[in-house]
């Protein structure tokens, strides 16, 4: 009976939860004044370092064009698993550029994002322990499993057409998402959503600083 209850709990948390949607990857809060058109660039390596999973030990098969890629050395072997959150972060930043700069016209420079630090963790032990003790029967009634959290330190730089640095800002964003049946996310989707919330939080702060420094940035782009 207990095994059946636990199996039923797992099935429900995987199948009856919310999912991240395309609409979650948008920010529709444009600044009062828009900068001239800018080319969006992303330091993908810094994002991959934040989200890609490193698995130590030996592993068979892979290649640079596959979902997994492997690097081998004389004394080590590791496999790095690509994470869909890297793609989500790039998409969200690209779309956010429309909140701070004009879409059409001659580009006057570029705007670049990179992650300078990150922290991914779980919280809500006060939910997790009762779930374990009750063999997840409480979760069948809607009791949460816990939270997935992401903290991101995000750096955004603006360069003129000559490649000179015009403006730079670094902000930390925090994202938290609940893991629960029916109304929450499963663990994997909660991790994705917490990273989206963290980046949105950081970009909102950066957008505000861009608005406050608008005149100086305009002069630097001329």
mmCIF file of the C-alpha atoms, coordinates in Angstrom:
data_MODEL
# 
_entry.id   MODEL 
# 
loop_
_atom_site.group_PDB 
_atom_site.id 
_atom_site.type_symbol 
_atom_site.label_atom_id 
_atom_site.label_alt_id 
_atom_site.label_comp_id 
_atom_site.label_asym_id 
_atom_site.label_entity_id 
_atom_site.label_seq_id 
_atom_site.pdbx_PDB_ins_code 
_atom_site.Cartn_x 
_atom_site.Cartn_y 
_atom_site.Cartn_z 
_atom_site.occupancy 
_atom_site.B_iso_or_equiv 
_atom_site.pdbx_formal_charge 
_atom_site.auth_seq_id 
_atom_site.auth_comp_id 
_atom_site.auth_asym_id 
_atom_site.auth_atom_id 
_atom_site.pdbx_PDB_model_num 
ATOM 1   C CA . UNK A 1 1   ? 0.000  0.000  0.000   1.00 0.00 ? 1   UNK A CA 1 
ATOM 2   C CA . UNK A 1 2   ? 2.785  2.421  0.892   1.00 0.00 ? 2   UNK A CA 1 
ATOM 3   C CA . UNK A 1 3   ? 4.640  1.682  -2.331  1.00 0.00 ? 3   UNK A CA 1 
ATOM 4   C CA . UNK A 1 4   ? 1.446  2.217  -4.293  1.00 0.00 ? 4   UNK A CA 1 
ATOM 5   C CA . UNK A 1 5   ? 0.854  5.551  -2.550  1.00 0.00 ? 5   UNK A CA 1 
ATOM 6   C CA . UNK A 1 6   ? 4.391  6.758  -3.260  1.00 0.00 ? 6   UNK A CA 1 
ATOM 7   C CA . UNK A 1 7   ? 4.126  5.672  -6.899  1.00 0.00 ? 7   UNK A CA 1 
ATOM 8   C CA . UNK A 1 8   ? 0.818  7.495  -7.249  1.00 0.00 ? 8   UNK A CA 1 
ATOM 9   C CA . UNK A 1 9   ? 2.380  10.608 -5.695  1.00 0.00 ? 9   UNK A CA 1 
ATOM 10  C CA . UNK A 1 10  ? 5.250  10.569 -8.190  1.00 0.00 ? 10  UNK A CA 1 
ATOM 11  C CA . UNK A 1 11  ? 2.858  10.135 -11.112 1.00 0.00 ? 11  UNK A CA 1 
ATOM 12  C CA . UNK A 1 12  ? 0.766  13.088 -9.994  1.00 0.00 ? 12  UNK A CA 1 
ATOM 13  C CA . UNK A 1 13  ? 3.675  15.440 -9.371  1.00 0.00 ? 13  UNK A CA 1 
ATOM 14  C CA . UNK A 1 14  ? 5.044  14.673 -12.835 1.00 0.00 ? 14  UNK A CA 1 
ATOM 15  C CA . UNK A 1 15  ? 1.779  14.890 -14.731 1.00 0.00 ? 15  UNK A CA 1 
ATOM 16  C CA . UNK A 1 16  ? -0.537 17.264 -12.895 1.00 0.00 ? 16  UNK A CA 1 
ATOM 17  C CA . UNK A 1 17  ? 1.696  20.312 -12.453 1.00 0.00 ? 17  UNK A CA 1 
ATOM 18  C CA . UNK A 1 18  ? 2.095  23.618 -14.229 1.00 0.00 ? 18  UNK A CA 1 
ATOM 19  C CA . UNK A 1 19  ? 4.570  23.969 -17.086 1.00 0.00 ? 19  UNK A CA 1 
ATOM 20  C CA . UNK A 1 20  ? 6.788  26.814 -18.227 1.00 0.00 ? 20  UNK A CA 1 
ATOM 21  C CA . UNK A 1 21  ? 5.234  28.490 -21.285 1.00 0.00 ? 21  UNK A CA 1 
ATOM 22  C CA . UNK A 1 22  ? 6.455  30.763 -24.082 1.00 0.00 ? 22  UNK A CA 1 
ATOM 23  C CA . UNK A 1 23  ? 4.760  33.708 -22.372 1.00 0.00 ? 23  UNK A CA 1 
ATOM 24  C CA . UNK A 1 24  ? 7.063  33.272 -19.368 1.00 0.00 ? 24  UNK A CA 1 
ATOM 25  C CA . UNK A 1 25  ? 10.010 34.314 -21.553 1.00 0.00 ? 25  UNK A CA 1 
ATOM 26  C CA . UNK A 1 26  ? 8.788  37.862 -22.114 1.00 0.00 ? 26  UNK A CA 1 
ATOM 27  C CA . UNK A 1 27  ? 9.067  41.176 -20.277 1.00 0.00 ? 27  UNK A CA 1 
ATOM 28  C CA . UNK A 1 28  ? 6.496  43.770 -21.356 1.00 0.00 ? 28  UNK A CA 1 
ATOM 29  C CA . UNK A 1 29  ? 7.604  46.803 -19.342 1.00 0.00 ? 29  UNK A CA 1 
ATOM 30  C CA . UNK A 1 30  ? 9.366  49.230 -21.751 1.00 0.00 ? 30  UNK A CA 1 
ATOM 31  C CA . UNK A 1 31  ? 11.394 52.134 -20.405 1.00 0.00 ? 31  UNK A CA 1 
ATOM 32  C CA . UNK A 1 32  ? 9.861  55.612 -20.823 1.00 0.00 ? 32  UNK A CA 1 
ATOM 33  C CA . UNK A 1 33  ? 12.625 56.545 -23.279 1.00 0.00 ? 33  UNK A CA 1 
ATOM 34  C CA . UNK A 1 34  ? 14.220 54.059 -25.668 1.00 0.00 ? 34  UNK A CA 1 
ATOM 35  C CA . UNK A 1 35  ? 17.877 54.041 -26.656 1.00 0.00 ? 35  UNK A CA 1 
ATOM 36  C CA . UNK A 1 36  ? 18.847 53.885 -30.347 1.00 0.00 ? 36  UNK A CA 1 
ATOM 37  C CA . UNK A 1 37  ? 18.839 50.379 -31.892 1.00 0.00 ? 37  UNK A CA 1 
ATOM 38  C CA . UNK A 1 38  ? 21.452 48.099 -30.311 1.00 0.00 ? 38  UNK A CA 1 
ATOM 39  C CA . UNK A 1 39  ? 22.754 44.669 -31.257 1.00 0.00 ? 39  UNK A CA 1 
ATOM 40  C CA . UNK A 1 40  ? 22.057 42.102 -28.532 1.00 0.00 ? 40  UNK A CA 1 
ATOM 41  C CA . UNK A 1 41  ? 24.975 39.850 -27.590 1.00 0.00 ? 41  UNK A CA 1 
ATOM 42  C CA . UNK A 1 42  ? 25.242 37.147 -24.921 1.00 0.00 ? 42  UNK A CA 1 
ATOM 43  C CA . UNK A 1 43  ? 28.282 35.559 -23.311 1.00 0.00 ? 43  UNK A CA 1 
ATOM 44  C CA . UNK A 1 44  ? 26.973 32.022 -23.718 1.00 0.00 ? 44  UNK A CA 1 
ATOM 45  C CA . UNK A 1 45  ? 29.939 30.455 -21.934 1.00 0.00 ? 45  UNK A CA 1 
ATOM 46  C CA . UNK A 1 46  ? 29.087 32.261 -18.690 1.00 0.00 ? 46  UNK A CA 1 
ATOM 47  C CA . UNK A 1 47  ? 25.481 31.050 -18.873 1.00 0.00 ? 47  UNK A CA 1 
ATOM 48  C CA . UNK A 1 48  ? 26.448 27.463 -19.653 1.00 0.00 ? 48  UNK A CA 1 
ATOM 49  C CA . UNK A 1 49  ? 28.812 27.485 -16.686 1.00 0.00 ? 49  UNK A CA 1 
ATOM 50  C CA . UNK A 1 50  ? 25.848 28.435 -14.505 1.00 0.00 ? 50  UNK A CA 1 
ATOM 51  C CA . UNK A 1 51  ? 23.444 25.753 -15.710 1.00 0.00 ? 51  UNK A CA 1 
ATOM 52  C CA . UNK A 1 52  ? 25.179 22.931 -17.576 1.00 0.00 ? 52  UNK A CA 1 
ATOM 53  C CA . UNK A 1 53  ? 25.740 19.854 -15.448 1.00 0.00 ? 53  UNK A CA 1 
ATOM 54  C CA . UNK A 1 54  ? 29.212 18.345 -15.167 1.00 0.00 ? 54  UNK A CA 1 
ATOM 55  C CA . UNK A 1 55  ? 29.350 14.580 -14.630 1.00 0.00 ? 55  UNK A CA 1 
ATOM 56  C CA . UNK A 1 56  ? 32.709 13.159 -13.599 1.00 0.00 ? 56  UNK A CA 1 
ATOM 57  C CA . UNK A 1 57  ? 33.909 9.755  -14.725 1.00 0.00 ? 57  UNK A CA 1 
ATOM 58  C CA . UNK A 1 58  ? 33.873 7.914  -18.012 1.00 0.00 ? 58  UNK A CA 1 
ATOM 59  C CA . UNK A 1 59  ? 31.028 7.979  -20.497 1.00 0.00 ? 59  UNK A CA 1 
ATOM 60  C CA . UNK A 1 60  ? 30.485 6.578  -23.942 1.00 0.00 ? 60  UNK A CA 1 
ATOM 61  C CA . UNK A 1 61  ? 29.677 8.374  -27.160 1.00 0.00 ? 61  UNK A CA 1 
ATOM 62  C CA . UNK A 1 62  ? 28.986 12.103 -27.810 1.00 0.00 ? 62  UNK A CA 1 
ATOM 63  C CA . UNK A 1 63  ? 30.320 14.801 -30.022 1.00 0.00 ? 63  UNK A CA 1 
ATOM 64  C CA . UNK A 1 64  ? 30.310 18.561 -30.384 1.00 0.00 ? 64  UNK A CA 1 
ATOM 65  C CA . UNK A 1 65  ? 27.070 18.500 -32.337 1.00 0.00 ? 65  UNK A CA 1 
ATOM 66  C CA . UNK A 1 66  ? 25.186 16.210 -29.964 1.00 0.00 ? 66  UNK A CA 1 
ATOM 67  C CA . UNK A 1 67  ? 23.153 16.949 -26.867 1.00 0.00 ? 67  UNK A CA 1 
ATOM 68  C CA . UNK A 1 68  ? 26.051 15.804 -24.691 1.00 0.00 ? 68  UNK A CA 1 
ATOM 69  C CA . UNK A 1 69  ? 29.663 16.631 -25.365 1.00 0.00 ? 69  UNK A CA 1 
ATOM 70  C CA . UNK A 1 70  ? 32.772 15.071 -23.863 1.00 0.00 ? 70  UNK A CA 1 
ATOM 71  C CA . UNK A 1 71  ? 36.278 16.304 -23.144 1.00 0.00 ? 71  UNK A CA 1 
ATOM 72  C CA . UNK A 1 72  ? 39.012 13.817 -22.308 1.00 0.00 ? 72  UNK A CA 1 
ATOM 73  C CA . UNK A 1 73  ? 42.502 14.317 -20.922 1.00 0.00 ? 73  UNK A CA 1 
ATOM 74  C CA . UNK A 1 74  ? 45.361 12.147 -19.781 1.00 0.00 ? 74  UNK A CA 1 
ATOM 75  C CA . UNK A 1 75  ? 44.110 12.015 -16.215 1.00 0.00 ? 75  UNK A CA 1 
ATOM 76  C CA . UNK A 1 76  ? 40.417 12.840 -16.414 1.00 0.00 ? 76  UNK A CA 1 
ATOM 77  C CA . UNK A 1 77  ? 37.192 12.456 -18.353 1.00 0.00 ? 77  UNK A CA 1 
ATOM 78  C CA . UNK A 1 78  ? 34.031 14.475 -17.890 1.00 0.00 ? 78  UNK A CA 1 
ATOM 79  C CA . UNK A 1 79  ? 30.742 14.906 -19.665 1.00 0.00 ? 79  UNK A CA 1 
ATOM 80  C CA . UNK A 1 80  ? 28.846 18.161 -19.772 1.00 0.00 ? 80  UNK A CA 1 
ATOM 81  C CA . UNK A 1 81  ? 25.081 17.989 -20.209 1.00 0.00 ? 81  UNK A CA 1 
ATOM 82  C CA . UNK A 1 82  ? 23.463 20.921 -21.993 1.00 0.00 ? 82  UNK A CA 1 
ATOM 83  C CA . UNK A 1 83  ? 20.653 22.644 -20.093 1.00 0.00 ? 83  UNK A CA 1 
ATOM 84  C CA . UNK A 1 84  ? 17.592 24.209 -21.734 1.00 0.00 ? 84  UNK A CA 1 
ATOM 85  C CA . UNK A 1 85  ? 17.825 27.115 -19.288 1.00 0.00 ? 85  UNK A CA 1 
ATOM 86  C CA . UNK A 1 86  ? 20.758 28.477 -21.319 1.00 0.00 ? 86  UNK A CA 1 
ATOM 87  C CA . UNK A 1 87  ? 18.442 28.889 -24.304 1.00 0.00 ? 87  UNK A CA 1 
ATOM 88  C CA . UNK A 1 88  ? 15.736 30.438 -22.104 1.00 0.00 ? 88  UNK A CA 1 
ATOM 89  C CA . UNK A 1 89  ? 18.140 33.019 -20.670 1.00 0.00 ? 89  UNK A CA 1 
ATOM 90  C CA . UNK A 1 90  ? 19.281 34.064 -24.157 1.00 0.00 ? 90  UNK A CA 1 
ATOM 91  C CA . UNK A 1 91  ? 15.691 34.334 -25.417 1.00 0.00 ? 91  UNK A CA 1 
ATOM 92  C CA . UNK A 1 92  ? 14.599 36.398 -22.419 1.00 0.00 ? 92  UNK A CA 1 
ATOM 93  C CA . UNK A 1 93  ? 17.515 38.833 -22.778 1.00 0.00 ? 93  UNK A CA 1 
ATOM 94  C CA . UNK A 1 94  ? 16.980 39.249 -26.529 1.00 0.00 ? 94  UNK A CA 1 
ATOM 95  C CA . UNK A 1 95  ? 13.318 40.090 -25.963 1.00 0.00 ? 95  UNK A CA 1 
ATOM 96  C CA . UNK A 1 96  ? 14.099 42.436 -23.094 1.00 0.00 ? 96  UNK A CA 1 
ATOM 97  C CA . UNK A 1 97  ? 16.336 44.551 -25.357 1.00 0.00 ? 97  UNK A CA 1 
ATOM 98  C CA . UNK A 1 98  ? 13.116 45.789 -26.974 1.00 0.00 ? 98  UNK A CA 1 
ATOM 99  C CA . UNK A 1 99  ? 12.197 47.316 -23.592 1.00 0.00 ? 99  UNK A CA 1 
ATOM 100 C CA . UNK A 1 100 ? 15.257 49.571 -23.583 1.00 0.00 ? 100 UNK A CA 1 
ATOM 101 C CA . UNK A 1 101 ? 16.135 50.252 -27.232 1.00 0.00 ? 101 UNK A CA 1 
ATOM 102 C CA . UNK A 1 102 ? 14.373 50.910 -30.517 1.00 0.00 ? 102 UNK A CA 1 
ATOM 103 C CA . UNK A 1 103 ? 13.782 47.943 -32.799 1.00 0.00 ? 103 UNK A CA 1 
ATOM 104 C CA . UNK A 1 104 ? 14.178 49.580 -36.207 1.00 0.00 ? 104 UNK A CA 1 
ATOM 105 C CA . UNK A 1 105 ? 16.893 51.801 -37.631 1.00 0.00 ? 105 UNK A CA 1 
ATOM 106 C CA . UNK A 1 106 ? 20.665 51.879 -37.804 1.00 0.00 ? 106 UNK A CA 1 
ATOM 107 C CA . UNK A 1 107 ? 22.351 50.193 -34.885 1.00 0.00 ? 107 UNK A CA 1 
ATOM 108 C CA . UNK A 1 108 ? 24.403 52.613 -32.817 1.00 0.00 ? 108 UNK A CA 1 
ATOM 109 C CA . UNK A 1 109 ? 26.239 49.971 -30.818 1.00 0.00 ? 109 UNK A CA 1 
ATOM 110 C CA . UNK A 1 110 ? 25.697 46.748 -28.918 1.00 0.00 ? 110 UNK A CA 1 
ATOM 111 C CA . UNK A 1 111 ? 24.425 45.557 -25.557 1.00 0.00 ? 111 UNK A CA 1 
ATOM 112 C CA . UNK A 1 112 ? 25.953 42.460 -23.988 1.00 0.00 ? 112 UNK A CA 1 
ATOM 113 C CA . UNK A 1 113 ? 24.916 40.254 -21.080 1.00 0.00 ? 113 UNK A CA 1 
ATOM 114 C CA . UNK A 1 114 ? 26.991 37.806 -19.079 1.00 0.00 ? 114 UNK A CA 1 
ATOM 115 C CA . UNK A 1 115 ? 26.534 35.970 -15.804 1.00 0.00 ? 115 UNK A CA 1 
ATOM 116 C CA . UNK A 1 116 ? 29.228 36.723 -13.254 1.00 0.00 ? 116 UNK A CA 1 
ATOM 117 C CA . UNK A 1 117 ? 27.940 34.423 -10.509 1.00 0.00 ? 117 UNK A CA 1 
ATOM 118 C CA . UNK A 1 118 ? 25.093 32.046 -9.754  1.00 0.00 ? 118 UNK A CA 1 
ATOM 119 C CA . UNK A 1 119 ? 23.642 29.939 -6.960  1.00 0.00 ? 119 UNK A CA 1 
ATOM 120 C CA . UNK A 1 120 ? 21.042 27.204 -7.412  1.00 0.00 ? 120 UNK A CA 1 
ATOM 121 C CA . UNK A 1 121 ? 19.549 25.526 -4.341  1.00 0.00 ? 121 UNK A CA 1 
ATOM 122 C CA . UNK A 1 122 ? 16.446 24.083 -2.670  1.00 0.00 ? 122 UNK A CA 1 
ATOM 123 C CA . UNK A 1 123 ? 14.595 25.564 0.292   1.00 0.00 ? 123 UNK A CA 1 
ATOM 124 C CA . UNK A 1 124 ? 11.457 24.913 2.336   1.00 0.00 ? 124 UNK A CA 1 
ATOM 125 C CA . UNK A 1 125 ? 12.682 22.088 4.557   1.00 0.00 ? 125 UNK A CA 1 
ATOM 126 C CA . UNK A 1 126 ? 9.589  22.736 6.702   1.00 0.00 ? 126 UNK A CA 1 
ATOM 127 C CA . UNK A 1 127 ? 7.605  21.367 3.738   1.00 0.00 ? 127 UNK A CA 1 
ATOM 128 C CA . UNK A 1 128 ? 9.992  18.573 2.778   1.00 0.00 ? 128 UNK A CA 1 
ATOM 129 C CA . UNK A 1 129 ? 10.173 16.845 6.162   1.00 0.00 ? 129 UNK A CA 1 
ATOM 130 C CA . UNK A 1 130 ? 6.380  16.490 6.637   1.00 0.00 ? 130 UNK A CA 1 
ATOM 131 C CA . UNK A 1 131 ? 6.179  15.165 3.073   1.00 0.00 ? 131 UNK A CA 1 
ATOM 132 C CA . UNK A 1 132 ? 8.695  12.433 3.906   1.00 0.00 ? 132 UNK A CA 1 
ATOM 133 C CA . UNK A 1 133 ? 7.083  11.598 7.243   1.00 0.00 ? 133 UNK A CA 1 
ATOM 134 C CA . UNK A 1 134 ? 3.634  11.269 5.667   1.00 0.00 ? 134 UNK A CA 1 
ATOM 135 C CA . UNK A 1 135 ? 5.014  9.178  2.794   1.00 0.00 ? 135 UNK A CA 1 
ATOM 136 C CA . UNK A 1 136 ? 3.816  11.973 0.490   1.00 0.00 ? 136 UNK A CA 1 
ATOM 137 C CA . UNK A 1 137 ? 0.155  11.471 1.404   1.00 0.00 ? 137 UNK A CA 1 
ATOM 138 C CA . UNK A 1 138 ? -0.032 15.147 2.455   1.00 0.00 ? 138 UNK A CA 1 
ATOM 139 C CA . UNK A 1 139 ? 1.114  16.148 -1.016  1.00 0.00 ? 139 UNK A CA 1 
ATOM 140 C CA . UNK A 1 140 ? -1.865 14.354 -2.515  1.00 0.00 ? 140 UNK A CA 1 
ATOM 141 C CA . UNK A 1 141 ? -3.970 16.900 -0.614  1.00 0.00 ? 141 UNK A CA 1 
ATOM 142 C CA . UNK A 1 142 ? -1.988 19.839 -2.026  1.00 0.00 ? 142 UNK A CA 1 
ATOM 143 C CA . UNK A 1 143 ? 0.771  20.180 0.592   1.00 0.00 ? 143 UNK A CA 1 
ATOM 144 C CA . UNK A 1 144 ? 3.923  21.618 -1.126  1.00 0.00 ? 144 UNK A CA 1 
ATOM 145 C CA . UNK A 1 145 ? 7.144  19.638 -1.524  1.00 0.00 ? 145 UNK A CA 1 
ATOM 146 C CA . UNK A 1 146 ? 9.363  22.702 -1.130  1.00 0.00 ? 146 UNK A CA 1 
ATOM 147 C CA . UNK A 1 147 ? 10.966 25.406 -3.243  1.00 0.00 ? 147 UNK A CA 1 
ATOM 148 C CA . UNK A 1 148 ? 13.601 25.654 -5.967  1.00 0.00 ? 148 UNK A CA 1 
ATOM 149 C CA . UNK A 1 149 ? 15.709 28.811 -5.881  1.00 0.00 ? 149 UNK A CA 1 
ATOM 150 C CA . UNK A 1 150 ? 18.086 30.591 -8.245  1.00 0.00 ? 150 UNK A CA 1 
ATOM 151 C CA . UNK A 1 151 ? 20.298 33.611 -7.552  1.00 0.00 ? 151 UNK A CA 1 
ATOM 152 C CA . UNK A 1 152 ? 21.959 35.209 -10.584 1.00 0.00 ? 152 UNK A CA 1 
ATOM 153 C CA . UNK A 1 153 ? 24.524 37.990 -10.715 1.00 0.00 ? 153 UNK A CA 1 
ATOM 154 C CA . UNK A 1 154 ? 24.020 39.586 -14.135 1.00 0.00 ? 154 UNK A CA 1 
ATOM 155 C CA . UNK A 1 155 ? 26.320 42.065 -15.879 1.00 0.00 ? 155 UNK A CA 1 
ATOM 156 C CA . UNK A 1 156 ? 25.039 44.158 -18.789 1.00 0.00 ? 156 UNK A CA 1 
ATOM 157 C CA . UNK A 1 157 ? 27.398 46.349 -20.827 1.00 0.00 ? 157 UNK A CA 1 
ATOM 158 C CA . UNK A 1 158 ? 26.674 48.839 -23.614 1.00 0.00 ? 158 UNK A CA 1 
ATOM 159 C CA . UNK A 1 159 ? 29.266 49.579 -26.305 1.00 0.00 ? 159 UNK A CA 1 
ATOM 160 C CA . UNK A 1 160 ? 29.314 52.180 -29.084 1.00 0.00 ? 160 UNK A CA 1 
ATOM 161 C CA . UNK A 1 161 ? 29.907 51.364 -32.768 1.00 0.00 ? 161 UNK A CA 1 
ATOM 162 C CA . UNK A 1 162 ? 33.661 51.570 -32.230 1.00 0.00 ? 162 UNK A CA 1 
ATOM 163 C CA . UNK A 1 163 ? 33.498 48.929 -29.491 1.00 0.00 ? 163 UNK A CA 1 
ATOM 164 C CA . UNK A 1 164 ? 34.213 51.376 -26.657 1.00 0.00 ? 164 UNK A CA 1 
ATOM 165 C CA . UNK A 1 165 ? 32.501 50.683 -23.340 1.00 0.00 ? 165 UNK A CA 1 
ATOM 166 C CA . UNK A 1 166 ? 29.808 53.296 -22.736 1.00 0.00 ? 166 UNK A CA 1 
ATOM 167 C CA . UNK A 1 167 ? 27.990 51.886 -19.710 1.00 0.00 ? 167 UNK A CA 1 
ATOM 168 C CA . UNK A 1 168 ? 28.065 48.845 -17.431 1.00 0.00 ? 168 UNK A CA 1 
ATOM 169 C CA . UNK A 1 169 ? 25.893 47.637 -14.596 1.00 0.00 ? 169 UNK A CA 1 
ATOM 170 C CA . UNK A 1 170 ? 25.754 44.515 -12.428 1.00 0.00 ? 170 UNK A CA 1 
ATOM 171 C CA . UNK A 1 171 ? 22.715 43.428 -10.489 1.00 0.00 ? 171 UNK A CA 1 
ATOM 172 C CA . UNK A 1 172 ? 21.671 40.308 -8.583  1.00 0.00 ? 172 UNK A CA 1 
ATOM 173 C CA . UNK A 1 173 ? 18.308 38.724 -9.302  1.00 0.00 ? 173 UNK A CA 1 
ATOM 174 C CA . UNK A 1 174 ? 16.499 36.214 -7.108  1.00 0.00 ? 174 UNK A CA 1 
ATOM 175 C CA . UNK A 1 175 ? 13.932 33.659 -8.205  1.00 0.00 ? 175 UNK A CA 1 
ATOM 176 C CA . UNK A 1 176 ? 11.877 31.193 -6.186  1.00 0.00 ? 176 UNK A CA 1 
ATOM 177 C CA . UNK A 1 177 ? 9.282  28.675 -7.365  1.00 0.00 ? 177 UNK A CA 1 
ATOM 178 C CA . UNK A 1 178 ? 7.163  26.204 -5.454  1.00 0.00 ? 178 UNK A CA 1 
ATOM 179 C CA . UNK A 1 179 ? 7.148  22.452 -6.094  1.00 0.00 ? 179 UNK A CA 1 
ATOM 180 C CA . UNK A 1 180 ? 3.651  21.073 -5.593  1.00 0.00 ? 180 UNK A CA 1 
ATOM 181 C CA . UNK A 1 181 ? 0.909  19.019 -7.189  1.00 0.00 ? 181 UNK A CA 1 
ATOM 182 C CA . UNK A 1 182 ? -1.988 20.565 -9.071  1.00 0.00 ? 182 UNK A CA 1 
ATOM 183 C CA . UNK A 1 183 ? -1.064 24.252 -8.702  1.00 0.00 ? 183 UNK A CA 1 
ATOM 184 C CA . UNK A 1 184 ? 2.763  24.154 -8.597  1.00 0.00 ? 184 UNK A CA 1 
ATOM 185 C CA . UNK A 1 185 ? 5.619  22.855 -10.752 1.00 0.00 ? 185 UNK A CA 1 
ATOM 186 C CA . UNK A 1 186 ? 7.528  19.584 -10.675 1.00 0.00 ? 186 UNK A CA 1 
ATOM 187 C CA . UNK A 1 187 ? 11.168 19.840 -9.611  1.00 0.00 ? 187 UNK A CA 1 
ATOM 188 C CA . UNK A 1 188 ? 12.612 20.252 -13.098 1.00 0.00 ? 188 UNK A CA 1 
ATOM 189 C CA . UNK A 1 189 ? 10.083 22.873 -14.206 1.00 0.00 ? 189 UNK A CA 1 
ATOM 190 C CA . UNK A 1 190 ? 10.442 24.710 -10.885 1.00 0.00 ? 190 UNK A CA 1 
ATOM 191 C CA . UNK A 1 191 ? 14.194 24.991 -11.454 1.00 0.00 ? 191 UNK A CA 1 
ATOM 192 C CA . UNK A 1 192 ? 13.592 26.453 -14.913 1.00 0.00 ? 192 UNK A CA 1 
ATOM 193 C CA . UNK A 1 193 ? 10.975 28.879 -13.654 1.00 0.00 ? 193 UNK A CA 1 
ATOM 194 C CA . UNK A 1 194 ? 13.123 30.029 -10.735 1.00 0.00 ? 194 UNK A CA 1 
ATOM 195 C CA . UNK A 1 195 ? 15.951 30.889 -13.152 1.00 0.00 ? 195 UNK A CA 1 
ATOM 196 C CA . UNK A 1 196 ? 13.536 32.833 -15.364 1.00 0.00 ? 196 UNK A CA 1 
ATOM 197 C CA . UNK A 1 197 ? 12.273 34.771 -12.344 1.00 0.00 ? 197 UNK A CA 1 
ATOM 198 C CA . UNK A 1 198 ? 15.853 35.483 -11.227 1.00 0.00 ? 198 UNK A CA 1 
ATOM 199 C CA . UNK A 1 199 ? 16.888 36.887 -14.602 1.00 0.00 ? 199 UNK A CA 1 
ATOM 200 C CA . UNK A 1 200 ? 13.724 38.970 -14.874 1.00 0.00 ? 200 UNK A CA 1 
ATOM 201 C CA . UNK A 1 201 ? 14.412 40.391 -11.409 1.00 0.00 ? 201 UNK A CA 1 
ATOM 202 C CA . UNK A 1 202 ? 17.981 41.359 -12.373 1.00 0.00 ? 202 UNK A CA 1 
ATOM 203 C CA . UNK A 1 203 ? 16.957 42.806 -15.760 1.00 0.00 ? 203 UNK A CA 1 
ATOM 204 C CA . UNK A 1 204 ? 14.209 44.946 -14.207 1.00 0.00 ? 204 UNK A CA 1 
ATOM 205 C CA . UNK A 1 205 ? 16.804 46.538 -11.914 1.00 0.00 ? 205 UNK A CA 1 
ATOM 206 C CA . UNK A 1 206 ? 19.216 47.052 -14.823 1.00 0.00 ? 206 UNK A CA 1 
ATOM 207 C CA . UNK A 1 207 ? 16.461 48.521 -17.018 1.00 0.00 ? 207 UNK A CA 1 
ATOM 208 C CA . UNK A 1 208 ? 15.714 51.049 -14.280 1.00 0.00 ? 208 UNK A CA 1 
ATOM 209 C CA . UNK A 1 209 ? 19.393 52.050 -14.074 1.00 0.00 ? 209 UNK A CA 1 
ATOM 210 C CA . UNK A 1 210 ? 19.489 52.467 -17.856 1.00 0.00 ? 210 UNK A CA 1 
ATOM 211 C CA . UNK A 1 211 ? 16.474 54.778 -17.625 1.00 0.00 ? 211 UNK A CA 1 
ATOM 212 C CA . UNK A 1 212 ? 18.185 56.806 -14.895 1.00 0.00 ? 212 UNK A CA 1 
ATOM 213 C CA . UNK A 1 213 ? 21.434 57.080 -16.924 1.00 0.00 ? 213 UNK A CA 1 
ATOM 214 C CA . UNK A 1 214 ? 19.668 57.600 -20.266 1.00 0.00 ? 214 UNK A CA 1 
ATOM 215 C CA . UNK A 1 215 ? 21.249 60.945 -21.224 1.00 0.00 ? 215 UNK A CA 1 
ATOM 216 C CA . UNK A 1 216 ? 24.793 59.796 -20.463 1.00 0.00 ? 216 UNK A CA 1 
ATOM 217 C CA . UNK A 1 217 ? 24.344 56.597 -22.468 1.00 0.00 ? 217 UNK A CA 1 
ATOM 218 C CA . UNK A 1 218 ? 22.954 58.573 -25.430 1.00 0.00 ? 218 UNK A CA 1 
ATOM 219 C CA . UNK A 1 219 ? 26.030 60.825 -25.427 1.00 0.00 ? 219 UNK A CA 1 
ATOM 220 C CA . UNK A 1 220 ? 28.339 57.826 -25.308 1.00 0.00 ? 220 UNK A CA 1 
ATOM 221 C CA . UNK A 1 221 ? 26.620 56.228 -28.336 1.00 0.00 ? 221 UNK A CA 1 
ATOM 222 C CA . UNK A 1 222 ? 26.988 59.330 -30.515 1.00 0.00 ? 222 UNK A CA 1 
# 
